[in-house]
């Protein structure tokens, strides 16, 4: 995990502009990004055998939100070694608590950081998890 090829990241967000932006930032840092524009698409990629080191989930998405997606990942025992980070505009503590109960490794509020800071923050969360 996390060798010289960097991390394999599954980035889930329904906003294609944000996906493109974060994808280019992570790639610049030497990481591979597979994107999903919905919770269902993310789950399908995992079911098909994609093994990401990091899963980044937006909360507000049509049909299946990020927390439901996370719940399905946990119940299906998919990507058990992955570091899971919620990246959302939802900064309310209720959402954060729900996410923590489902076993996330980090929670980032989009509006608080510029994209390159998000990348740094995600990598920091991964580093902190490895130290545990």
C-alpha positions as CSV (number, residue, x, y, z in Angstrom):
1,X,0.0,0.0,0.0
2,X,1.2,3.5,-0.9
3,X,4.4,2.5,-2.6
4,X,6.2,4.8,-5.1
5,X,3.1,4.8,-7.3
6,X,1.3,6.8,-4.6
7,X,-2.1,5.9,-3.4
8,X,-5.1,4.6,-5.3
9,X,-8.0,6.9,-4.6
10,X,-11.7,6.4,-5.2
11,X,-13.2,9.9,-5.4
12,X,-16.9,10.1,-5.2
13,X,-18.7,13.4,-5.8
14,X,-21.7,14.3,-8.1
15,X,-20.0,17.6,-9.1
16,X,-17.9,16.8,-12.2
17,X,-16.0,20.1,-11.9
18,X,-14.8,19.3,-8.4
19,X,-13.9,15.8,-9.4
20,X,-11.7,17.1,-12.2
21,X,-10.1,19.7,-9.9
22,X,-9.3,17.2,-7.1
23,X,-8.2,14.6,-9.6
24,X,-5.7,16.8,-11.2
25,X,-4.4,17.9,-7.7
26,X,-4.0,14.3,-6.5
27,X,-2.3,13.2,-9.8
28,X,0.1,16.1,-9.4
29,X,1.1,14.6,-6.1
30,X,1.7,11.2,-7.8
31,X,-1.6,9.5,-6.9
32,X,-4.0,7.5,-9.0
33,X,-7.6,8.6,-9.0
34,X,-10.7,6.7,-10.1
35,X,-13.8,8.8,-9.9
36,X,-17.4,8.0,-9.3
37,X,-20.2,10.5,-9.8
38,X,-22.6,8.7,-7.5
39,X,-22.7,6.4,-4.4
40,X,-24.0,3.6,-6.6
41,X,-21.1,4.0,-9.1
42,X,-18.6,3.9,-6.2
43,X,-20.1,0.7,-4.8
44,X,-20.1,-0.9,-8.3
45,X,-16.4,-0.1,-8.7
46,X,-15.7,-1.7,-5.3
47,X,-17.8,-4.7,-6.1
48,X,-15.9,-5.1,-9.4
49,X,-12.8,-5.5,-7.4
50,X,-11.2,-2.0,-7.3
51,X,-9.1,-1.8,-4.1
52,X,-8.5,1.8,-3.3
53,X,-6.1,2.9,-0.5
54,X,-8.3,6.0,0.1
55,X,-12.0,6.5,-0.4
56,X,-13.2,10.1,-0.5
57,X,-17.0,10.6,-0.2
58,X,-19.2,13.7,-0.7
59,X,-22.3,13.5,1.5
60,X,-24.9,15.3,-0.6
61,X,-25.4,13.3,-3.8
62,X,-28.6,12.4,-5.6
63,X,-30.3,9.0,-4.9
64,X,-27.7,7.6,-2.5
65,X,-25.9,10.0,-0.3
66,X,-22.3,9.6,1.0
67,X,-23.4,8.3,4.4
68,X,-25.6,5.6,2.8
69,X,-22.7,4.7,0.5
70,X,-20.4,4.5,3.5
71,X,-22.9,2.3,5.3
72,X,-23.1,-0.1,2.3
73,X,-19.3,-0.2,2.1
74,X,-19.1,-1.2,5.8
75,X,-22.0,-3.7,5.7
76,X,-20.6,-5.3,2.5
77,X,-17.1,-5.4,4.1
78,X,-15.7,-3.7,1.0
79,X,-12.4,-1.9,1.0
80,X,-11.7,-2.7,4.7
81,X,-8.1,-1.5,4.6
82,X,-9.0,1.8,2.9
83,X,-8.8,5.1,4.7
84,X,-12.2,6.7,4.3
85,X,-12.5,10.5,4.3
86,X,-15.7,12.5,4.0
87,X,-15.3,15.7,2.0
88,X,-18.5,17.7,2.2
89,X,-20.0,21.1,2.5
90,X,-22.0,19.8,5.3
91,X,-20.2,21.0,8.4
92,X,-23.0,20.2,10.9
93,X,-22.1,18.2,13.8
94,X,-25.0,15.7,13.4
95,X,-23.7,14.6,10.0
96,X,-20.1,14.4,11.3
97,X,-21.3,12.2,14.3
98,X,-23.3,9.9,11.9
99,X,-20.2,9.6,9.7
100,X,-18.0,8.9,12.7
101,X,-20.3,6.1,13.9
102,X,-19.9,4.5,10.5
103,X,-16.2,4.5,11.0
104,X,-14.6,7.3,9.0
105,X,-10.9,8.3,9.4
106,X,-11.4,12.0,8.7
107,X,-14.0,14.7,7.8
108,X,-13.1,17.7,5.7
109,X,-15.4,20.6,5.1
110,X,-14.9,21.6,1.5
111,X,-15.6,25.3,2.0
112,X,-12.8,25.6,4.6
113,X,-9.9,24.6,2.3
114,X,-8.7,25.2,-1.2
115,X,-8.2,22.0,-3.2
116,X,-4.4,21.7,-2.7
117,X,-5.0,22.0,1.1
118,X,-7.7,19.2,0.8
119,X,-5.0,17.0,-0.8
120,X,-2.6,17.7,2.0
121,X,-5.3,17.1,4.6
122,X,-6.3,13.8,3.1
123,X,-2.7,12.6,3.0
124,X,-2.3,13.7,6.7
125,X,-5.3,11.7,7.7
126,X,-3.8,8.6,6.0
127,X,-0.5,9.2,7.7
128,X,-2.2,9.6,11.1
129,X,-4.1,6.4,10.5
130,X,-0.9,4.5,9.8
131,X,0.6,5.6,13.0
132,X,-2.3,4.2,15.0
